[in-house]
């Protein structure tokens, strides 16, 4: 393993009811190795506690595996901004988890946090929902891994043409699921016009 090799982590946590039945999930992608996935049911708690639990579990696993440089992706803007130091952690239920995450981050040479929209965090989101569904039904959920990778995270420095192609690819994947109205063609056209700077 290269000393500067980046591992890409996606985390997600959710509660149905907030507070309500909650679960966590994470994936760890290491170059040249199969992706690792983990999820679990947490019982009754809040969405934010579930999000932080997912982060702490992922950091702990990455520590055990000997990771050095991490890129952590989450669709929780609150968690990302708090871990970057932009927001304070005021809720008493989050403070112990936050402190634990901060201490775990010190075990790595570099940790980068990125906030993503949910569609770019789809596998972790699916694993989280699987854990909630399993707990609700009592039946083990073992979905197949997706055959196609989730859409690439848009690069704001990319050319308008590249961003437009990424937009089309993302929505084409949604249409391929069988509902041509989700998203509506007009919505996609508006997005393309915004990218290309045309009215």
N, CA and C atoms as a LAMMPS dump frame, in Angstrom:
ITEM: TIMESTEP
0
ITEM: NUMBER OF ATOMS
597
ITEM: BOX BOUNDS ff ff ff
-5.0000000000000000e+02 5.0000000000000000e+02
-5.0000000000000000e+02 5.0000000000000000e+02
-5.0000000000000000e+02 5.0000000000000000e+02
ITEM: ATOMS id mol type element x y z
1 1 1 N 0.847 -1.202 0
2 1 2 C 0 0 0
3 1 3 C 0.874 1.24 0
4 2 1 N 0.609 2.162 -0.896
5 2 2 C 1.329 3.424 -0.936
6 2 3 C 1.005 4.255 0.293
7 3 1 N 2.023 4.95 0.806
8 3 2 C 1.831 5.757 2.012
9 3 3 C 0.765 6.826 1.791
10 4 1 N 0.736 7.4 0.564
11 4 2 C -0.196 8.49 0.272
12 4 3 C -1.482 8.009 -0.404
13 5 1 N -1.72 6.712 -0.392
14 5 2 C -2.9 6.161 -1.041
15 5 3 C -4.17 6.609 -0.322
16 6 1 N -5.108 7.166 -1.096
17 6 2 C -6.362 7.645 -0.504
18 6 3 C -7.414 6.553 -0.485
19 7 1 N -8.057 6.398 0.645
20 7 2 C -9.213 5.522 0.769
21 7 3 C -10.454 6.408 0.746
22 8 1 N -11.442 6.008 -0.021
23 8 2 C -12.674 6.792 -0.146
24 8 3 C -13.764 6.135 0.688
25 9 1 N -14.303 6.9 1.615
26 9 2 C -15.322 6.398 2.534
27 9 3 C -16.624 7.157 2.303
28 10 1 N -17.723 6.417 2.254
29 10 2 C -19.061 7.011 2.206
30 10 3 C -19.79 6.578 3.48
31 11 1 N -20.359 7.533 4.195
32 11 2 C -21.095 7.212 5.416
33 11 3 C -22.528 7.716 5.311
34 12 1 N -23.418 7.047 6.042
35 12 2 C -24.802 7.518 6.111
36 12 3 C -25.438 6.996 7.396
37 13 1 N -26.329 7.785 7.932
38 13 2 C -27.109 7.384 9.096
39 13 3 C -28.48 7.997 8.97
40 14 1 N -29.477 7.309 9.482
41 14 2 C -30.824 7.845 9.364
42 14 3 C -31.745 7.313 10.433
43 15 1 N -32.77 8.1 10.74
44 15 2 C -33.795 7.704 11.712
45 15 3 C -35.156 7.95 11.091
46 16 1 N -36.026 6.995 11.205
47 16 2 C -37.386 7.139 10.706
48 16 3 C -38.272 7.652 11.831
49 17 1 N -38.497 8.952 11.801
50 17 2 C -39.268 9.594 12.85
51 17 3 C -38.498 10.698 13.531
52 18 1 N -37.207 10.537 13.678
53 18 2 C -36.255 11.543 14.182
54 18 3 C -36.729 12.285 15.444
55 19 1 N -36.669 11.676 16.628
56 19 2 C -36.076 10.354 16.864
57 19 3 C -37.009 9.22 16.482
58 20 1 N -36.398 8.089 16.194
59 20 2 C -37.144 6.907 15.814
60 20 3 C -36.18 5.781 15.535
61 21 1 N -36.654 4.704 14.94
62 21 2 C -35.756 3.596 14.586
63 21 3 C -34.636 4.117 13.687
64 22 1 N -33.393 3.796 14.034
65 22 2 C -32.249 4.387 13.333
66 22 3 C -31.238 3.318 12.945
67 23 1 N -30.415 3.667 11.958
68 23 2 C -29.379 2.756 11.485
69 23 3 C -28.202 3.557 10.96
70 24 1 N -27.079 2.868 10.789
71 24 2 C -25.871 3.477 10.221
72 24 3 C -25.369 2.593 9.086
73 25 1 N -24.538 3.163 8.222
74 25 2 C -23.892 2.396 7.164
75 25 3 C -22.657 3.137 6.689
76 26 1 N -21.706 2.371 6.169
77 26 2 C -20.547 2.99 5.528
78 26 3 C -19.944 2.021 4.519
79 27 1 N -19.223 2.594 3.559
80 27 2 C -18.43 1.814 2.615
81 27 3 C -17.011 2.368 2.643
82 28 1 N -16.039 1.489 2.426
83 28 2 C -14.634 1.889 2.34
84 28 3 C -14.079 1.334 1.044
85 29 1 N -13.605 2.228 0.182
86 29 2 C -13.019 1.823 -1.092
87 29 3 C -11.515 2.024 -1.032
88 30 1 N -10.787 0.927 -1.239
89 30 2 C -9.328 0.95 -1.208
90 30 3 C -8.807 0.546 -2.578
91 31 1 N -7.895 1.308 -3.162
92 31 2 C -7.4 0.982 -4.506
93 31 3 C -6.899 -0.451 -4.593
94 32 1 N -7.375 -1.161 -5.618
95 32 2 C -6.913 -2.515 -5.861
96 32 3 C -7.516 -3.585 -4.974
97 33 1 N -8.495 -3.213 -4.136
98 33 2 C -9.106 -4.181 -3.236
99 33 3 C -10.63 -4.05 -3.29
100 34 1 N -11.337 -5.126 -2.95
101 34 2 C -12.801 -5.034 -2.943
102 34 3 C -13.279 -4.01 -1.916
103 35 1 N -14.405 -3.378 -2.212
104 35 2 C -14.981 -2.414 -1.269
105 35 3 C -15.481 -3.134 -0.027
106 36 1 N -15.329 -2.488 1.102
107 36 2 C -15.859 -3.007 2.364
108 36 3 C -17.163 -2.277 2.669
109 37 1 N -18.142 -3.004 3.174
110 37 2 C -19.434 -2.416 3.509
111 37 3 C -19.88 -2.901 4.877
112 38 1 N -20.491 -1.994 5.625
113 38 2 C -21.015 -2.38 6.938
114 38 3 C -22.252 -1.545 7.248
115 39 1 N -23.238 -2.165 7.855
116 39 2 C -24.412 -1.432 8.304
117 39 3 C -24.934 -2.088 9.569
118 40 1 N -25.817 -1.388 10.263
119 40 2 C -26.366 -1.947 11.486
120 40 3 C -27.498 -1.109 12.039
121 41 1 N -28.332 -1.777 12.826
122 41 2 C -29.48 -1.116 13.444
123 41 3 C -29.05 -0.541 14.793
124 42 1 N -29.532 0.654 15.114
125 42 2 C -29.123 1.346 16.341
126 42 3 C -30.223 1.452 17.386
127 43 1 N -31.441 1.054 17.049
128 43 2 C -32.545 1.272 17.969
129 43 3 C -33.091 2.679 17.812
130 44 1 N -33.695 3.199 18.876
131 44 2 C -34.322 4.525 18.814
132 44 3 C -33.297 5.616 19.091
133 45 1 N -33.103 6.502 18.135
134 45 2 C -32.227 7.654 18.341
135 45 3 C -32.529 8.682 17.25
136 46 1 N -31.716 9.721 17.165
137 46 2 C -31.953 10.782 16.193
138 46 3 C -31.141 10.566 14.923
139 47 1 N -31.524 11.278 13.884
140 47 2 C -30.811 11.22 12.615
141 47 3 C -29.352 11.634 12.782
142 48 1 N -29.102 12.709 13.521
143 48 2 C -27.732 13.208 13.668
144 48 3 C -26.85 12.247 14.461
145 49 1 N -27.411 11.605 15.478
146 49 2 C -26.647 10.598 16.224
147 49 3 C -26.297 9.434 15.302
148 50 1 N -27.243 9.044 14.456
149 50 2 C -26.987 7.957 13.508
150 50 3 C -25.885 8.344 12.522
151 51 1 N -25.909 9.598 12.048
152 51 2 C -24.87 10.057 11.115
153 51 3 C -23.489 10.009 11.773
154 52 1 N -23.399 10.485 13
155 52 2 C -22.116 10.468 13.701
156 52 3 C -21.664 9.056 14.047
157 53 1 N -22.621 8.188 14.369
158 53 2 C -22.268 6.802 14.652
159 53 3 C -21.651 6.156 13.417
160 54 1 N -22.232 6.42 12.243
161 54 2 C -21.674 5.892 10.999
162 54 3 C -20.241 6.368 10.794
163 55 1 N -19.994 7.651 11.062
164 55 2 C -18.65 8.202 10.908
165 55 3 C -17.668 7.537 11.869
166 56 1 N -18.054 7.423 13.134
167 56 2 C -17.162 6.827 14.131
168 56 3 C -16.86 5.365 13.778
169 57 1 N -17.875 4.616 13.37
170 57 2 C -17.659 3.208 12.992
171 57 3 C -16.72 3.107 11.788
172 58 1 N -16.908 3.985 10.804
173 58 2 C -16.052 3.954 9.614
174 58 3 C -14.606 4.309 9.959
175 59 1 N -14.423 5.342 10.775
176 59 2 C -13.069 5.733 11.177
177 59 3 C -12.393 4.628 11.984
178 60 1 N -13.15 3.985 12.849
179 60 2 C -12.597 2.888 13.645
180 60 3 C -12.143 1.745 12.75
181 61 1 N -12.968 1.396 11.764
182 61 2 C -12.613 0.313 10.849
183 61 3 C -11.394 0.684 10.024
184 62 1 N -11.346 1.926 9.53
185 62 2 C -10.199 2.366 8.737
186 62 3 C -8.916 2.36 9.567
187 63 1 N -9.038 2.701 10.842
188 63 2 C -7.881 2.644 11.747
189 63 3 C -7.387 1.211 11.872
190 64 1 N -8.309 0.289 12.105
191 64 2 C -7.947 -1.127 12.256
192 64 3 C -7.274 -1.682 11.005
193 65 1 N -7.683 -1.167 9.84
194 65 2 C -7.149 -1.663 8.569
195 65 3 C -5.834 -0.991 8.167
196 66 1 N -5.436 0.036 8.91
197 66 2 C -4.161 0.688 8.633
198 66 3 C -4.211 1.794 7.609
199 67 1 N -5.37 2.409 7.429
200 67 2 C -5.475 3.517 6.485
201 67 3 C -4.661 4.722 6.929
202 68 1 N -4.228 5.504 5.967
203 68 2 C -3.426 6.696 6.276
204 68 3 C -4.066 7.987 5.786
205 69 1 N -4.635 7.952 4.568
206 69 2 C -5.251 9.143 3.974
207 69 3 C -6.688 8.809 3.595
208 70 1 N -7.633 9.57 4.138
209 70 2 C -9.042 9.282 3.911
210 70 3 C -9.754 10.461 3.26
211 71 1 N -10.686 10.132 2.374
212 71 2 C -11.646 11.113 1.873
213 71 3 C -13.012 10.613 2.324
214 72 1 N -13.664 11.377 3.194
215 72 2 C -14.93 10.95 3.78
216 72 3 C -16.068 11.746 3.167
217 73 1 N -17 11.038 2.563
218 73 2 C -18.151 11.644 1.909
219 73 3 C -19.401 11.399 2.739
220 74 1 N -20.196 12.441 2.927
221 74 2 C -21.442 12.33 3.679
222 74 3 C -22.465 13.278 3.087
223 75 1 N -23.75 12.864 3.132
224 75 2 C -24.793 13.789 2.68
225 75 3 C -25.348 14.613 3.836
226 76 1 N -24.694 14.529 5.011
227 76 2 C -25.065 15.364 6.157
228 76 3 C -24.196 16.62 6.173
229 77 1 N -24.778 17.73 5.749
230 77 2 C -24.011 18.984 5.748
231 77 3 C -23.611 19.375 7.165
232 78 1 N -24.501 19.135 8.135
233 78 2 C -24.186 19.467 9.523
234 78 3 C -22.928 18.74 9.972
235 79 1 N -22.872 17.436 9.768
236 79 2 C -21.709 16.657 10.199
237 79 3 C -20.442 17.147 9.52
238 80 1 N -20.501 17.349 8.218
239 80 2 C -19.304 17.771 7.48
240 80 3 C -18.815 19.123 7.969
241 81 1 N -19.72 20.071 8.131
242 81 2 C -19.311 21.404 8.571
243 81 3 C -18.801 21.397 10.016
244 82 1 N -19.39 20.553 10.854
245 82 2 C -18.891 20.446 12.229
246 82 3 C -17.509 19.812 12.259
247 83 1 N -17.296 18.784 11.459
248 83 2 C -15.981 18.14 11.449
249 83 3 C -14.917 19.044 10.824
250 84 1 N -15.326 19.958 9.969
251 84 2 C -14.385 20.932 9.403
252 84 3 C -14.127 22.097 10.352
253 85 1 N -14.936 22.183 11.405
254 85 2 C -14.781 23.273 12.357
255 85 3 C -15.566 24.516 12.022
256 86 1 N -16.411 24.467 11.006
257 86 2 C -17.189 25.637 10.595
258 86 3 C -18.396 25.856 11.501
259 87 1 N -18.969 24.762 12.021
260 87 2 C -20.111 24.84 12.932
261 87 3 C -19.718 24.268 14.286
262 88 1 N -20.282 24.83 15.338
263 88 2 C -20.067 24.292 16.674
264 88 3 C -21.006 23.115 16.927
265 89 1 N -20.565 22.217 17.795
266 89 2 C -21.392 21.075 18.176
267 89 3 C -22.035 21.42 19.515
268 90 1 N -23.313 21.786 19.473
269 90 2 C -23.988 22.263 20.676
270 90 3 C -24.826 21.193 21.363
271 91 1 N -25.337 20.234 20.601
272 91 2 C -26.246 19.25 21.196
273 91 3 C -25.467 18.27 22.067
274 92 1 N -25.887 18.088 23.321
275 92 2 C -25.135 17.211 24.239
276 92 3 C -25.048 15.761 23.778
277 93 1 N -26.035 15.288 23.02
278 93 2 C -25.98 13.899 22.547
279 93 3 C -24.942 13.698 21.44
280 94 1 N -24.589 14.779 20.762
281 94 2 C -23.604 14.682 19.682
282 94 3 C -22.178 14.904 20.157
283 95 1 N -22.003 15.634 21.24
284 95 2 C -20.654 16.013 21.667
285 95 3 C -19.72 14.83 21.926
286 96 1 N -20.161 13.766 22.62
287 96 2 C -19.244 12.625 22.819
288 96 3 C -18.852 11.949 21.506
289 97 1 N -19.802 11.813 20.594
290 97 2 C -19.495 11.208 19.298
291 97 3 C -18.565 12.098 18.486
292 98 1 N -18.797 13.402 18.547
293 98 2 C -17.93 14.344 17.849
294 98 3 C -16.499 14.25 18.376
295 99 1 N -16.35 14.245 19.708
296 99 2 C -15.007 14.16 20.29
297 99 3 C -14.323 12.854 19.896
298 100 1 N -15.089 11.774 19.879
299 100 2 C -14.533 10.479 19.483
300 100 3 C -14.066 10.521 18.027
301 101 1 N -14.862 11.128 17.153
302 101 2 C -14.491 11.238 15.739
303 101 3 C -13.232 12.081 15.571
304 102 1 N -13.15 13.175 16.308
305 102 2 C -11.968 14.042 16.22
306 102 3 C -10.716 13.278 16.649
307 103 1 N -10.809 12.531 17.728
308 103 2 C -9.659 11.753 18.203
309 103 3 C -9.265 10.683 17.193
310 104 1 N -10.248 10.039 16.591
311 104 2 C -9.942 9.023 15.585
312 104 3 C -9.262 9.636 14.362
313 105 1 N -9.687 10.835 13.972
314 105 2 C -9.08 11.497 12.818
315 105 3 C -7.588 11.756 13.027
316 106 1 N -7.181 11.902 14.27
317 106 2 C -5.771 12.158 14.574
318 106 3 C -4.891 10.95 14.286
319 107 1 N -5.51 9.78 14.084
320 107 2 C -4.744 8.564 13.79
321 107 3 C -4.286 8.499 12.336
322 108 1 N -4.782 9.42 11.51
323 108 2 C -4.481 9.39 10.079
324 108 3 C -3.584 10.563 9.693
325 109 1 N -2.859 10.382 8.597
326 109 2 C -2.017 11.468 8.097
327 109 3 C -2.852 12.601 7.516
328 110 1 N -3.986 12.241 6.897
329 110 2 C -4.839 13.256 6.271
330 110 3 C -6.27 12.743 6.212
331 111 1 N -7.216 13.591 6.581
332 111 2 C -8.637 13.265 6.466
333 111 3 C -9.335 14.459 5.82
334 112 1 N -9.998 14.22 4.713
335 112 2 C -10.728 15.257 3.996
336 112 3 C -12.214 14.94 4.055
337 113 1 N -13.03 15.922 4.422
338 113 2 C -14.478 15.737 4.482
339 113 3 C -15.135 16.44 3.302
340 114 1 N -16.086 15.743 2.673
341 114 2 C -16.825 16.328 1.544
342 114 3 C -18.315 16.11 1.752
343 115 1 N -19.084 17.185 1.534
344 115 2 C -20.54 17.066 1.574
345 115 3 C -21.045 16.768 0.173
346 116 1 N -21.87 15.713 0.052
347 116 2 C -22.439 15.309 -1.225
348 116 3 C -23.951 15.352 -1.169
349 117 1 N -24.574 15.548 -2.319
350 117 2 C -26.012 15.333 -2.394
351 117 3 C -26.286 13.843 -2.266
352 118 1 N -27.505 13.51 -1.847
353 118 2 C -27.833 12.116 -1.537
354 118 3 C -27.595 11.168 -2.701
355 119 1 N -27.87 11.624 -3.938
356 119 2 C -27.714 10.709 -5.071
357 119 3 C -26.27 10.299 -5.302
358 120 1 N -25.319 11.061 -4.767
359 120 2 C -23.911 10.7 -4.876
360 120 3 C -23.444 9.859 -3.68
361 121 1 N -24.374 9.552 -2.798
362 121 2 C -24.067 8.736 -1.619
363 121 3 C -25.011 7.526 -1.59
364 122 1 N -25.372 7.049 -2.779
365 122 2 C -26.488 6.11 -2.906
366 122 3 C -26.239 4.753 -2.259
367 123 1 N -25.018 4.232 -2.345
368 123 2 C -24.776 2.894 -1.781
369 123 3 C -24.881 2.919 -0.256
370 124 1 N -24.282 3.901 0.397
371 124 2 C -24.382 3.992 1.852
372 124 3 C -25.83 4.221 2.274
373 125 1 N -26.543 5.041 1.508
374 125 2 C -27.954 5.292 1.791
375 125 3 C -28.764 3.994 1.683
376 126 1 N -28.496 3.203 0.65
377 126 2 C -29.208 1.936 0.47
378 126 3 C -28.917 0.978 1.625
379 127 1 N -27.655 0.888 2.02
380 127 2 C -27.28 -0.005 3.123
381 127 3 C -27.95 0.416 4.427
382 128 1 N -28.051 1.718 4.647
383 128 2 C -28.71 2.229 5.848
384 128 3 C -30.186 1.845 5.847
385 129 1 N -30.848 2.045 4.718
386 129 2 C -32.262 1.683 4.616
387 129 3 C -32.47 0.178 4.724
388 130 1 N -31.514 -0.598 4.2
389 130 2 C -31.605 -2.055 4.324
390 130 3 C -31.607 -2.476 5.791
391 131 1 N -30.75 -1.839 6.596
392 131 2 C -30.689 -2.176 8.019
393 131 3 C -31.997 -1.822 8.718
394 132 1 N -32.591 -0.69 8.337
395 132 2 C -33.875 -0.297 8.928
396 132 3 C -34.99 -1.248 8.498
397 133 1 N -35.002 -1.621 7.217
398 133 2 C -36.021 -2.544 6.719
399 133 3 C -35.894 -3.913 7.391
400 134 1 N -34.658 -4.354 7.546
401 134 2 C -34.415 -5.654 8.18
402 134 3 C -34.91 -5.657 9.627
403 135 1 N -34.628 -4.577 10.343
404 135 2 C -35.064 -4.496 11.743
405 135 3 C -36.587 -4.473 11.834
406 136 1 N -37.223 -3.786 10.88
407 136 2 C -38.682 -3.677 10.908
408 136 3 C -39.37 -4.996 10.563
409 137 1 N -38.748 -5.759 9.65
410 137 2 C -39.397 -6.98 9.171
411 137 3 C -38.883 -8.251 9.827
412 138 1 N -37.681 -8.168 10.391
413 138 2 C -37.071 -9.36 10.958
414 138 3 C -36.479 -10.275 9.916
415 139 1 N -36.449 -9.824 8.645
416 139 2 C -35.916 -10.624 7.549
417 139 3 C -34.612 -9.995 7.078
418 140 1 N -33.579 -10.823 6.965
419 140 2 C -32.276 -10.339 6.534
420 140 3 C -32.343 -9.845 5.096
421 141 1 N -31.886 -8.61 4.879
422 141 2 C -31.894 -8.018 3.543
423 141 3 C -30.486 -8.1 2.971
424 142 1 N -30.336 -8.753 1.835
425 142 2 C -29.023 -8.864 1.192
426 142 3 C -29.141 -8.476 -0.273
427 143 1 N -29.229 -7.173 -0.553
428 143 2 C -29.38 -6.737 -1.94
429 143 3 C -28.092 -6.953 -2.717
430 144 1 N -28.202 -7.177 -4.028
431 144 2 C -26.987 -7.292 -4.843
432 144 3 C -26.297 -5.949 -4.938
433 145 1 N -24.991 -6 -5.116
434 145 2 C -24.26 -4.757 -5.331
435 145 3 C -24.696 -4.163 -6.66
436 146 1 N -24.775 -2.834 -6.734
437 146 2 C -25.181 -2.218 -7.995
438 146 3 C -24.191 -2.557 -9.108
439 147 1 N -24.714 -2.786 -10.302
440 147 2 C -23.857 -3.136 -11.424
441 147 3 C -23.131 -1.923 -11.973
442 148 1 N -23.716 -0.769 -11.778
443 148 2 C -23.086 0.452 -12.27
444 148 3 C -22.705 1.321 -11.095
445 149 1 N -21.615 2.05 -11.263
446 149 2 C -21.159 2.935 -10.201
447 149 3 C -22.115 4.104 -10.082
448 150 1 N -22.201 4.716 -8.871
449 150 2 C -23.031 5.911 -8.75
450 150 3 C -22.468 7.021 -9.612
451 151 1 N -23.292 7.985 -9.985
452 151 2 C -22.798 9.062 -10.847
453 151 3 C -21.643 9.791 -10.204
454 152 1 N -20.703 10.208 -11.023
455 152 2 C -19.532 10.901 -10.506
456 152 3 C -19.936 12.222 -9.873
457 153 1 N -19.209 12.602 -8.837
458 153 2 C -19.458 13.879 -8.188
459 153 3 C -19.112 14.991 -9.164
460 154 1 N -20.016 15.946 -9.39
461 154 2 C -19.733 16.988 -10.379
462 154 3 C -18.559 17.847 -9.953
463 155 1 N -17.702 18.134 -10.891
464 155 2 C -16.538 18.974 -10.655
465 155 3 C -16.863 20.364 -11.168
466 156 1 N -16.952 21.314 -10.246
467 156 2 C -17.345 22.677 -10.635
468 156 3 C -16.308 23.336 -11.529
469 157 1 N -15.082 22.772 -11.576
470 157 2 C -14.054 23.357 -12.439
471 157 3 C -14.087 22.725 -13.828
472 158 1 N -14.929 21.713 -14.035
473 158 2 C -15.014 21.056 -15.339
474 158 3 C -15.636 21.994 -16.362
475 159 1 N -15.41 21.68 -17.635
476 159 2 C -15.98 22.494 -18.706
477 159 3 C -17.501 22.35 -18.695
478 160 1 N -18.214 23.351 -19.232
479 160 2 C -19.679 23.227 -19.324
480 160 3 C -20.102 21.967 -20.074
481 161 1 N -19.356 21.602 -21.125
482 161 2 C -19.709 20.396 -21.882
483 161 3 C -19.624 19.156 -20.988
484 162 1 N -18.546 19.051 -20.199
485 162 2 C -18.371 17.892 -19.318
486 162 3 C -19.457 17.86 -18.252
487 163 1 N -19.812 19.032 -17.719
488 163 2 C -20.858 19.088 -16.697
489 163 3 C -22.219 18.747 -17.288
490 164 1 N -22.46 19.18 -18.533
491 164 2 C -23.725 18.854 -19.196
492 164 3 C -23.828 17.354 -19.453
493 165 1 N -22.729 16.738 -19.872
494 165 2 C -22.729 15.29 -20.091
495 165 3 C -22.963 14.531 -18.791
496 166 1 N -22.37 15.022 -17.706
497 166 2 C -22.581 14.383 -16.401
498 166 3 C -24.047 14.496 -15.985
499 167 1 N -24.64 15.651 -16.254
500 167 2 C -26.056 15.864 -15.953
501 167 3 C -26.924 14.881 -16.734
502 168 1 N -26.651 14.751 -18.022
503 168 2 C -27.43 13.829 -18.853
504 168 3 C -27.266 12.383 -18.398
505 169 1 N -26.045 12.004 -18.062
506 169 2 C -25.793 10.627 -17.615
507 169 3 C -26.541 10.331 -16.329
508 170 1 N -26.527 11.31 -15.401
509 170 2 C -27.198 11.114 -14.117
510 170 3 C -28.699 10.913 -14.299
511 171 1 N -29.311 11.757 -15.13
512 171 2 C -30.756 11.662 -15.316
513 171 3 C -31.137 10.469 -16.193
514 172 1 N -30.266 10.112 -17.122
515 172 2 C -30.533 8.923 -17.938
516 172 3 C -30.589 7.687 -17.06
517 173 1 N -29.717 7.635 -16.042
518 173 2 C -29.734 6.492 -15.125
519 173 3 C -31.052 6.439 -14.369
520 174 1 N -31.582 7.605 -13.997
521 174 2 C -32.867 7.64 -13.298
522 174 3 C -33.998 7.207 -14.219
523 175 1 N -33.978 7.678 -15.467
524 175 2 C -35.027 7.296 -16.42
525 175 3 C -34.982 5.807 -16.732
526 176 1 N -33.776 5.231 -16.723
527 176 2 C -33.632 3.809 -17.047
528 176 3 C -34.354 2.911 -16.049
529 177 1 N -34.68 3.465 -14.89
530 177 2 C -35.412 2.683 -13.884
531 177 3 C -36.881 2.525 -14.246
532 178 1 N -37.342 3.24 -15.309
533 178 2 C -38.683 2.997 -15.814
534 178 3 C -39.672 4.127 -15.682
535 179 1 N -39.308 5.222 -15.021
536 179 2 C -40.236 6.343 -14.867
537 179 3 C -39.676 7.543 -15.618
538 180 1 N -40.214 7.796 -16.799
539 180 2 C -39.704 8.884 -17.633
540 180 3 C -40.052 10.266 -17.104
541 181 1 N -40.865 10.325 -16.06
542 181 2 C -41.249 11.622 -15.496
543 181 3 C -40.454 11.968 -14.239
544 182 1 N -39.517 11.12 -13.862
545 182 2 C -38.733 11.383 -12.652
546 182 3 C -37.242 11.25 -12.985
547 183 1 N -36.564 12.367 -13.238
548 183 2 C -37.085 13.734 -13.217
549 183 3 C -37.813 14.09 -14.513
550 184 1 N -38.603 15.156 -14.442
551 184 2 C -39.334 15.612 -15.624
552 184 3 C -38.349 16.14 -16.665
553 185 1 N -38.603 15.892 -17.949
554 185 2 C -37.711 16.397 -19.001
555 185 3 C -37.486 17.902 -18.908
556 186 1 N -38.534 18.641 -18.518
557 186 2 C -38.39 20.096 -18.399
558 186 3 C -37.36 20.467 -17.331
559 187 1 N -37.328 19.696 -16.243
560 187 2 C -36.352 19.947 -15.175
561 187 3 C -34.934 19.734 -15.677
562 188 1 N -34.748 18.663 -16.454
563 188 2 C -33.425 18.368 -17.005
564 188 3 C -33.008 19.453 -17.987
565 189 1 N -33.958 19.902 -18.818
566 189 2 C -33.655 20.968 -19.777
567 189 3 C -33.231 22.242 -19.064
568 190 1 N -33.943 22.602 -17.983
569 190 2 C -33.589 23.795 -17.207
570 190 3 C -32.175 23.673 -16.637
571 191 1 N -31.854 22.472 -16.134
572 191 2 C -30.524 22.264 -15.551
573 191 3 C -29.439 22.393 -16.614
574 192 1 N -29.704 21.814 -17.791
575 192 2 C -28.731 21.917 -18.885
576 192 3 C -28.544 23.357 -19.328
577 193 1 N -29.652 24.102 -19.429
578 193 2 C -29.566 25.519 -19.812
579 193 3 C -28.745 26.325 -18.814
580 194 1 N -28.939 26.007 -17.536
581 194 2 C -28.166 26.709 -16.497
582 194 3 C -26.675 26.41 -16.628
583 195 1 N -26.351 25.139 -16.924
584 195 2 C -24.947 24.763 -17.069
585 195 3 C -24.326 25.427 -18.287
586 196 1 N -25.069 25.444 -19.38
587 196 2 C -24.554 25.965 -20.644
588 196 3 C -24.72 27.471 -20.779
589 197 1 N -25.406 28.086 -19.803
590 197 2 C -25.574 29.536 -19.832
591 197 3 C -26.508 30.02 -20.894
592 198 1 N -27.549 29.21 -21.195
593 198 2 C -28.513 29.588 -22.219
594 198 3 C -29.891 29.673 -21.615
595 199 1 N -30.738 30.551 -22.169
596 199 2 C -32.101 30.697 -21.679
597 199 3 C -33.078 30.017 -22.605
